[in-house]
Amino acid sequence: MTDHKVTPKKLDPEFVHVLRHEDPDAMRAAFRHALASLARVRSKEVIAIKPNLGSPFPDHTGATTALWMIEETVAYVRRKRGRPVIVEAPSHIHDYQQVLELTGAGELFRRLEVDHVDARTDCIALRPLKYDDSNGPVYHVHHGALGADGMICLPKLKTHNRTGVTLGMKGLMGLLSVPDRHKFHRRGVERDVVELYRRLDDRIRATFIDGIVAMEGHGPTHGKPVTMNVIIAGCDTVSVDAVGALIMGFEPEEVEHIRRAHDAGIGDRKRDWRMEPAGLPLPMRPFERAREDNGLRTQFITIPAVSKVLRMTGMGVRGRTKPILTGPITPNACECAAQCPSGAIDENHQIDLKRCTGSGLCVHTCAQGAVRAEGKRHKWARIVRDLTGL
């Protein structure tokens, strides 16, 4: 008797699909199937792949896109005989090469021999659309995104201290020049996020939110990782973001940019969703929300001269709150060393502050309570010592 391989039915692009698997191999297979179902790629097309690599923390911290999702997307585009290019950039205060090396993305890109660009450079004007007010804002977007035939977005499931959540639409800010990022934050973000998405919408083939390890608390970089084992997939980024917000315990209408996009008719926050495998419940979990940002710090660090100094002095990592040892410990009694993404803490809880990137995972996971975050006075004294060499 011959065994026949059953080909799974393609996912319907009219719905949002929530992939939920605890087994990594099963999740990878489900993601490959979702790519083939939802992300249309033709031969010889150039496809811009937009992950979240906004900070120097690997994917298990909840801050950046899982590397295997990037790898599978590159492989899919190549199977379809297209040409993939990674278009992304970190926050305006981070160094691109440092982020690539600390996240492991640099090693991945070298192994895959895939083109990648720092999206903050070589930007060209994205002007108001044909029938828009000609006095509307002009955005400067990397030519790798605007010149591509299409785009596949791989954002992260995270909270955000300015917008509540940062998912597909908000993640498009990673394509902007540094001056435009400054303007977004100084104007309040929400309206510009919607307008940027409106102008790029036709280029986006599909969006796949990485919620395998998400982030709650003071995101987008100072939060805590939370394992959700989900990927949220669809062709309408507004709908995908709405389901992502719902999973995080937000009502979609309370997230301003999701509500504005829906009201403007450029997406549907009420679109139906489907679980894969069928029959599982939607994995809703009330995420701890980010502390509300009053905007004063953002107004300061987005002053162009200040932003440049912060980037040149490495304050994106140096300026983060680092851990300190507060008491006696039992070696190998907790997961601090294993959880540290930069290998800055050993089994005896000796901390190498020069290697530490300030992810905070050791503080959150120390079962002995022997590690805590440094206070402000300690932090600024350390920064002064680092910068002056005293």
Protein Blocks (a to p, Z undefined) as FASTA:
>chain_A
ZZdddddddddfkbccddddfblklmmmmmmmmmmmmmccdehiacdddddffbccdfkn
opaccfklmmmmmmmmmmnopacdddddddfkbcfklmmmmnommmmmmmnopacddfkg
oiacddddfklcfkbccddddfklmmpmbdcddddddddfklopacfkmmmmmmpcfklm
mmmmmnnommmmmmmmmmmmmmpmbdcddfkbgcehjdfklmccddekpacddfblklmm
mmmmmmnopafklpmklmmmmmnopacfkbccddddehiacdddddddddddehlmmmmm
mgmklmmmmmmnopmmmmpccdddfbdcdehkbcklmmmmnlpacfkopacfklpgolom
mmmmmmnopaccddfklmmmmmmmmmnoZZ
